[in-house]
Amino acid sequence: MPVQNSVTSARRGSTYLEVQVAMVLLSIGISGLYSLSVVQSRQTAQLQQMLPADQIASINPVTAGSPAEAAWAKKFGVYADIVPDAVAAPSPIYPLNSGYQAIRDNEDSSGFTTHAATGGDDWEEYGGHPGDNESTVHEIQTTAAYGSYALFSFYSVPPGDYELFTYVPEKKSSYAGEFGSAVPHHVYCDGLVGTVHVDQRSLKHDLERSGRWWESLGTYTFTHSTVHVLIYDTPVSGDWLIADAVMLRCRRSVEIVTPALATPDGGATVTVELD
């Protein structure tokens, strides 16, 4: 009886689990939920050759915590990692709220309050400083106690990207050395979102508006409608603390100067100008 020889191929077939893993990784990459630049498996190796070059950033080895973990990962058909700093969901896009601007002054009947620390002096309203935002400022002598503050509040603020500025008038020369060089300005919007230290003796002049210079407190994305700026007295605030005005305005608008030009790596460049 003739004997029929059979040859067993050295190529091992893929398990159903390996196929599932490969397809899950592929679907994540295609959906855009992750920046999928590091996937390699028995099933996806050929897909790499089919995709456009600009869609493949890099192929990196598995970076599991131990050789045993890496071995198990390879058993499942995964030969690389998803980048660890990828964003799992797109960030919400907030409008620039073009034209939005609000100024809270120390003379406003609402949205401005002060607090004097126990055992210290009270806040007083003074006029006559050169360049006050309106006609007066609030000042407090802080040498007796710490913890006094002035609070500027903005309400019904639409969600979006904003810039904050504080106004410190040009002070009398005889007072120049008595104000703080690092006065804390705490920014709140549903909790503390940042602290900026302002030198009330040497101003940087970040923004000119109507002939007056304002000092930047930074840019923020606000998702809640109430924003507070708290000027706080600490041992580095100097002998006197001054509070005059705070400005909240939308991020500067963008004007496209040159059209977008494609780059060889699949990106693009564009020149913009901020007002």
Secondary structure, 3 states (H helix, E strand, C coil): CCCCCCCCCCCCCCCHHHHHHHHHHHHHHHHCCCCCCCCCCCCCHHHHHHCCHHHCCCCCCCCCCCHHHHHHHHHCCCCCCCCCCCCCCCCCCCCCCCCCEEEEECCCCCCEEEECCCCCCCCEEEECCCCCCCCEEEEEECCCCCCCEEEEEECCCCCEEEEEEEECCCCCHHHHHHECCCEEEEEECCCEEEEEEECCCCCCCCEEECCEEEEEEEEEEECCCCEEEEEECCCCCECEEEECEEEEEECCCEEEEEEEEECCCCCEEEEEEEC
